[in-house]
Amino acid sequence: MRPRDEPERARAAEAIADGVRDAEPGEIPRRLCHVAVRLLPVARASVSLCHEGMPVPLSASDDRAAYLMEVQATLGEGPCLHAARTGTPVIASDLAGGRDADRWPVFAQEATALGVRAVYALPLGDDAGCLGTLDLYRDIPGMLGPRDLRTAYLVAGVMTVALMALPTGEENGGRSSDGLWLSDLATEHDEVYQAIGMVMAQLGVGSDEALARLRGHAFARGRTVLDVAHDVVAHKERFKRDWRDWRDWRDWRDWRDWRDWRDWRD
């Protein structure tokens, strides 16, 4: 780090310390999301855990950021999922056109409809593996400058420590053998895993296909995978081996043009 960067880093570190002072462990991810928005030229932020290809939304600075986490969980694609899978940062500087829009067309359409034009997804963790991602959303296109990137990485580093301090299943009498830290902030998404198990039993399929069927069902109806999981667990929705469920799954896998899907749905 160059000497002239040290004052900026010190100011960022002080802001982070102030933002999480006196916070309970479970409150820190949400507070750090707000700190990131204050320190960086972004409009919103969120953090997700990653587990078996399924992001588990943990906290967000506002409802739009929370919704975009759910959209990616439903689609199984997006910059934040790519960062989690590869363990490398993803900079999507313009979701309204060019390479980024082509790479994740459905997510890009949803994001730009909410006024989000750029996403910066930073993996959380260390050499042992990726724990999740810190996701930053901006309402104007463009890259983050070197100084802002350094600040973002500083926030991501503190977020990693915070995630590692979250209560584990063993501490709370819950499950932890799968390696997923389910604090009170993430237990809502337990229903997704319950729903996957129920769909496996209903269709006689494996977990990967059960998750794909949930995503296809949600995609075809303009809902999130969490919403569909709620209904499955509540026995309001049951998957059957018929052409309609197969069509939903096929459409989710094959369709990548959100506008065509909107036209079909309407």
Secondary structure, 3 states (H helix, E strand, C coil): CCHHHHHHHHHHHHHHHHHHCCCCHHHHHHHHHHHHHHHCCCCEEEEEEEECCEEEEEEECCHHHHHHHHHHHHHCCCHHHHHHHHCCCEEECCCCCHHHHHHCHHHHHHHHHCCCCEEEEEEEEECCEEEEEEEEEECCCCCCCHHHHHHHHHHHHHHHHHHHCCCCHHHHCCCCCCCCCCCCCCHHHHHHHHHHHHHHHHHCCCHHHHHHHHHHHHHHCCCCHHHHHHHHHCCCCCCCCCHHHHHHHHHHHHCCCHHHHHHHHC
